Amino acid sequence: SQTIHQWPATLVQPVGSPLSLECTVEGTSNPNLYWYRQAAGRGLQLLFYSIGIDQISSEVPQNLSASRPQDRQFILSSKKLLLSDSGFYLCAWMGTGPMTGELFFGEGSRLTVL
Amino acid sequence: QQPVQSPQAVILREGEDAVINCSSSKALYSVHWYRQKHGEAPVFLMILLKGGEQKGHEKISASFNEKKQQSSLYLTASQLSYSGTYFCGTEKGNYGQNFVFGPGTRLSVLP
């Protein structure tokens, strides 16, 4: 069966510090991968999506970046965090091919920037 | 482009019905519905792929009008466990590209 893990679950970082969130999918190959951010009490904002290794589309211009060094690994990074980067970050995967199906989410990473 | 949802929030008594609407200004290949409990990741409810298609999950059903670019989620005889925020999601193509969510509808079911 397929599983998705992301870590760390919680982190508190000072403004200007770097960030690295990691997401790994198991039990499937060549998935579409996504990073979403959810500010407190708000909706799900699509940050990045990837259809393959090193193929990443950015949906929102900001100080975040994403990388996909392996088929089932998706990393979200920042060189210098801003206060506005605080939120609940969710990694997700979806099977590839036409007539797409369910989006599966990881447990989420809660980031507080102070 | 993000779909639009209405209403923003709904408060119900247990056993009452509710309808949540989702619309888009662009052509839709599919519509997904998810429910999120506070502090948790969203959970998939259903996907609708065809114009006019209806699906059901227990007492939750949905319709999708491809021509009108609209979908509605119907919650019948609501239960306390239905409380949460409901999101509709749409994609740019039919291969999962640029999968975006609406702003959400917060549903509160009271005893």
Contacts between the chains, C-beta under 8 A, distances in Angstrom:
chain1	res1	chain2	res2	distance
A	32	B	95	7.6
A	32	B	96	4.3
A	32	B	97	7.7
A	32	B	99	7.8
A	34	B	99	6.3
A	36	B	101	7.8
A	42	B	103	7.7
A	42	B	104	8.0
A	43	B	87	6.8
A	43	B	101	5.9
A	43	B	102	6.9
A	43	B	103	4.3
A	43	B	104	4.8
A	44	B	42	7.1
A	44	B	87	6.4
A	44	B	101	4.3
A	44	B	104	7.7
A	46	B	98	7.0
A	46	B	99	6.8
A	46	B	100	5.1
A	46	B	101	7.6
A	49	B	96	7.9
A	49	B	97	6.8
A	49	B	98	6.5
A	49	B	99	6.8
A	51	B	95	7.5
A	51	B	96	7.8
A	51	B	97	7.0
A	57	B	97	7.5
A	57	B	98	7.1
A	59	B	98	6.8
A	59	B	100	7.8
A	90	B	41	5.8
A	90	B	42	7.7
A	94	B	96	4.6
A	94	B	99	7.0
A	95	B	96	7.9
A	96	B	95	6.8
A	96	B	96	6.9
A	97	B	95	7.1
A	98	B	94	5.3
A	98	B	95	6.2
A	99	B	30	7.7
A	99	B	49	6.2
A	99	B	94	6.3
A	100	B	30	6.8
A	100	B	91	6.5
A	100	B	94	6.4
A	100	B	95	6.3
A	100	B	96	4.2
A	101	B	47	6.4
A	102	B	32	7.6
A	102	B	44	4.5
A	102	B	47	6.8
A	103	B	32	6.7
A	103	B	34	7.5
A	103	B	42	7.9
A	103	B	44	6.6
A	103	B	89	6.9
A	103	B	99	6.4
A	104	B	44	7.6
A	105	B	41	3.8
A	105	B	42	5.8
A	105	B	43	8.0
A	106	B	41	6.7
A	107	B	41	6.2
A	108	B	40	7.6
A	108	B	41	5.3
